[in-house]
């Protein structure tokens, strides 16, 4: 199949690299309002004069959108109206209404619309989902996603960082939160969007997901902790590592020797995780869905749900109160 990539900045170049490695891709077209062909010389590709050229090209079956978040809706809408399959990086849109419109277009034209939630394809997340039931009844989830990042000009840290953990919380628990509360601040005085936020999701059975995100942390952190009544689990996304903590630890050790043996008795272990690139797995899945006319494991409906939760979080911030979903 032939594909076009719109937006070949830092992340778009990764899309170009991956698509260039896939045997199913015959031809790649590129378009970026700020770049030209001479900027991208590593891979075989062709620069379009403008977006309309890509939309009018009957040979281009799919478009991957990696442009700024504020452009996602208009570009995806035009692509779907031009009868193209669409992969769009997160956030799919910046509003619930826009997400709804894209879903309607997708169903009308019978196209694949896949939002880019890359951590669904992280091998550590896949392994956690596989052993999820062994954790027992889930008590809470705690996510930290922080780093020293240049503030974005088109959205805040909730749409940039927390969106991953909101999606993963719903995915792992297989449910939507009943209520949301959030606080945020513009500590870096960006004056446009929040650069630090704390989002709490309240699910049925008393399960809470606590999400902390920031662009201002000197230390890069990408972690998820899940606590169940049988076992707990922790993902270190940077190491692509999953640790399982068994609840068989003796509450009291009669001697120092017994204390030292607690961990040896199986308090924690790290299951084997195959080292695979999540982005490559994600884009391979998109291509397979287009070629085989199948629904992706994450689609517009998932992005719609996440956007609704984020809008509730922003309402909570403004009104300084919890918001029912």
Buried (B, 14 or more C-beta within 10 A) or exposed (E): BBBBBBBBBEBBBBBBBBBEEBEEBEBBBBBBEEBEEEEBEEEEBEBBEEBEBBBEBEEBBBBBBBBBBBBBBBBBBBBBEBEBBBBBBBBBBBBBEBBBBBBEBBEEBEBBBBBBBBBBBBBBBBBBBEEBEEBBEBBBBBBBBBBEBEBBEBBBBBBBBBBBBBBBBBBBBEEBBEBBBBBBEBEBEBEEBBBBBBBBBBBEEEBBBBBBBBBBBEEEBBBBBBBBEEBBBBBBBEEBBBBBBBEEEEEEEEEEEEEEEEEEEEBBEEBEBEEEBBBBBBBBBBBBBBBEEEEBBBBBBBBBBBBBBBBBBBBBBEEEEBBEB
